[in-house]
């Protein structure tokens, strides 16, 4: 499958930049797959205005593979999205996670392609001890199967450090459609942007932020990268974010606002920078930054549970739970920033989605 095989309207939405929530996994109290709740989440994201959904990624819990749930979850979401698309007319860009050594990653990409996904986002955790040429070969093999999204995952949750030279070579791989930049590190973010420009792929590969700690700043910043005496101007266009799998309708409104500001060339209002800090404060709580992200997935689940979108905070690993004080902190940011949540939107839509 090549980039040119993707429906033009769906690809254009991805190129312009959109909201792509990194979907969590819905489980019952017995830690079994809750298909109905997974379908509800899919409909919520689509009605909230998300232009894509990412499944089988970190927020979905990488352990779905060990529990035999990878195929089941991907199939469920793809079918639910297609059915809702037929009903609403809203087509979305479907992203599947892929991980493991080359044989596993290629097989996962093949399954995703055959299940109706448009691109594979490749985690390199299993290749963290490999040399750069081996990593590039690994990525190229997956890109032969379907369009590829590169993924710079933060080291706090297992991502390897990927130097500039890796990204310079990665940008030259055929069939790469985008890169999710998520090292939670400004220096490493610049490495990716500079590599894109120096590889002369800025018009072919779309950048998405995965830096949940600096969402607004990433999306309003224009990078000016000098290449052979010429300055290239590049922007991160959208977000593929775990943070955006909660309060998604407000995330869509935010991205539309940011795109409008960029398009008209107006000055960035100070209020927007204040909101950037508010969102980062919420993210610190949801992702449990105080405890080195130990409760990041249960934190996301807790917000969705409070809204009625999930029944509980259960993870596949019974030891993966909210950290001490994390629930109270979620209550704090709920009270401090009521303008950031989409509780009313969810309340009005739940009956329709269930």
Residue pairs with C-beta under 8 A, 6 or more apart in sequence:
1 113
1 145
1 146
1 147
2 147
2 175
3 11
3 147
3 175
3 177
6 93
6 118
6 119
6 147
6 177
7 91
9 91
10 91
10 92
10 93
10 118
11 93
11 118
11 177
13 51
13 52
13 91
13 92
13 93
14 51
14 52
14 93
14 118
14 177
14 178
14 206
14 238
15 206
15 237
16 237
16 238
16 259
17 206
17 208
17 219
17 236
17 237
17 238
17 255
17 259
18 50
18 51
18 52
18 93
18 238
18 255
19 48
19 49
19 50
19 51
19 52
19 238
19 239
19 244
19 248
19 251
19 252
19 255
20 50
20 51
20 52
20 53
20 54
20 93
20 95
20 208
20 238
20 239
20 240
20 241
20 244
21 45
21 50
21 53
21 54
21 241
21 242
21 244
21 245
21 248
21 251
22 54
22 57
22 58
22 59
22 60
22 240
22 241
22 242
22 244
22 245
23 41
23 42
23 45
23 53
23 54
23 55
23 57
23 59
23 60
23 77
23 245
24 41
24 59
24 60
24 61
24 245
24 297
24 300
24 301
24 304
24 310
25 33
25 38
25 59
25 60
25 61
25 64
25 69
25 73
25 315
25 316
26 33
26 34
26 35
26 37
26 38
26 40
26 41
26 310
26 311
27 33
27 34
27 312
27 314
27 315
27 316
28 34
28 311
28 314
29 311
29 312
29 314
31 314
31 315
31 316
31 318
33 69
33 72
33 73
33 76
34 311
35 72
35 76
36 354
37 309
37 310
37 311
38 73
38 76
38 77
38 80
39 76
39 77
39 80
39 353
40 309
40 350
40 353
40 354
41 304
41 309
41 310
42 53
42 77
42 80
42 81
42 84
43 80
43 84
43 349
43 352
43 353
44 248
44 309
44 346
44 349
44 353
45 53
45 245
45 248
46 53
46 81
46 84
46 85
46 88
46 90
46 92
47 84
47 88
47 90
47 349
47 352
47 353
48 248
48 249
48 251
48 252
48 342
48 345
49 248
49 249
49 252
49 253
50 92
50 244
50 248
50 252
51 92
51 93
51 238
52 92
52 93
52 94
52 95
52 240
53 77
53 81
53 92
53 93
53 94
53 95
54 60
54 95
54 96
54 97
54 121
54 240
55 73
55 74
55 77
55 78
55 94
55 95
55 96
55 97
55 117
56 64
56 70
56 73
56 74
56 96
56 97
56 98
56 108
56 112
57 95
57 97
57 121
57 123
58 97
58 123
58 153
58 157
58 242
59 242
59 245
59 297
59 300
60 73
60 97
61 297
61 315
61 316
62 97
62 99
62 123
62 125
63 316
63 317
64 70
64 73
64 316
65 99
65 100
66 316
67 316
70 108
70 111
71 111
71 115
74 96
74 111
74 112
74 115
74 117
75 115
77 94
78 94
78 115
78 116
78 117
81 92
81 94
82 116
84 90
85 91
85 92
93 118
93 119
94 116
94 117
94 118
94 119
95 117
95 118
95 119
95 120
95 121
95 149
95 240
96 108
96 109
96 111
96 112
96 115
96 117
96 119
96 120
96 121
97 108
97 120
97 121
97 123
98 105
98 108
98 109
98 112
98 120
98 121
98 122
98 123
98 142
99 105
99 108
99 122
99 123
99 125
99 126
100 108
100 126
101 126
101 127
101 138
102 137
102 138
102 141
102 142
104 126
105 120
105 122
105 126
105 138
105 141
105 142
106 141
106 142
106 145
108 120
109 120
109 142
109 145
109 146
110 145
110 146
112 120
112 146
113 120
113 145
113 146
117 146
118 146
118 147
119 146
119 147
119 148
119 149
119 177
119 178
120 142
120 145
120 146
120 147
120 148
120 149
121 148
121 149
121 150
121 151
121 180
121 240
122 139
122 142
122 148
122 149
122 150
122 151
123 151
123 153
123 159
124 135
124 138
124 139
124 151
124 153
124 159
124 160
124 162
125 153
125 158
125 159
125 160
127 134
127 135
127 138
127 160
128 158
128 159
128 160
130 138
132 163
132 165
132 166
132 169
135 162
135 166
136 166
136 169
136 170
136 173
139 148
139 150
139 170
139 173
140 173
140 174
142 148
143 173
143 174
143 175
143 176
144 175
146 175
147 175
147 176
147 177
148 173
148 175
148 176
148 177
149 176
149 177
149 178
149 179
149 180
149 208
149 240
150 167
150 170
150 176
150 178
150 179
150 180
150 192
151 159
151 179
151 180
151 182
151 210
152 159
152 162
152 167
152 179
152 180
152 181
152 182
152 183
152 188
152 189
152 192
152 210
153 159
153 160
153 182
153 183
153 210
154 182
154 183
154 184
154 185
155 161
155 183
156 184
156 292
156 293
157 293
157 296
159 182
159 183
161 188
162 183
162 188
162 191
163 191
164 191
164 194
164 195
167 179
167 191
167 192
167 195
167 196
168 195
168 198
168 199
170 176
170 179
170 195
171 195
171 196
171 199
171 201
171 205
172 199
172 201
176 201
176 204
176 205
177 205
177 206
178 205
178 206
178 207
178 208
179 192
179 196
179 205
179 206
179 207
179 208
180 208
180 209
180 210
180 240
181 188
181 189
181 192
181 193
181 207
181 208
181 209
181 210
181 211
181 218
181 236
182 209
182 210
182 211
182 212
183 189
183 211
184 211
184 212
184 213
186 214
189 211
189 218
190 223
192 207
193 207
193 223
193 225
193 234
193 236
194 225
196 202
196 205
196 207
196 234
197 223
197 225
197 227
197 232
197 234
198 225
198 227
200 227
202 232
202 234
206 237
206 238
207 234
207 235
207 236
207 237
208 236
208 237
208 238
208 239
208 240
209 215
209 218
209 219
209 236
209 238
209 239
209 240
209 241
210 239
210 240
210 241
210 242
211 218
212 241
212 242
212 243
212 283
212 287
213 280
213 283
213 284
213 289
214 276
214 280
215 239
215 241
215 243
215 276
215 279
215 280
215 283
216 254
216 258
216 272
216 273
216 275
216 276
216 279
217 276
218 236
218 239
219 235
219 236
219 238
219 239
219 255
219 258
220 258
220 261
220 262
220 268
220 272
221 235
221 236
222 233
222 234
222 235
222 262
223 233
223 234
223 235
224 231
224 232
224 233
225 231
225 232
225 234
226 232
235 262
238 255
239 251
239 255
241 251
242 287
242 296
242 300
243 251
243 279
243 282
243 283
243 286
243 287
244 251
245 300
245 304
246 286
246 300
246 303
246 304
246 307
247 303
247 340
247 341
247 342
248 342
249 342
249 345
249 346
250 339
250 340
250 341
250 342
254 275
258 272
261 268
261 272
275 340
278 336
278 337
278 340
279 340
281 333
281 336
281 337
282 333
282 337
282 340
283 289
284 290
285 299
285 326
285 329
285 330
285 332
285 333
286 296
286 299
286 300
286 303
286 330
287 293
287 295
287 296
287 299
287 300
288 294
288 295
288 296
288 298
288 299
288 322
288 323
288 326
290 323
290 329
291 323
291 326
294 320
294 323
295 320
295 321
295 322
295 323
295 326
297 315
297 320
298 313
298 315
298 320
298 321
298 322
298 326
299 322
299 326
299 330
301 310
301 312
301 313
301 314
301 315
302 313
302 322
302 326
302 327
302 330
303 330
304 310
305 311
305 312
305 313
306 330
306 334
307 343
307 346
307 347
308 346
308 347
308 350
309 346
309 350
313 321
313 322
315 321
333 340
334 341
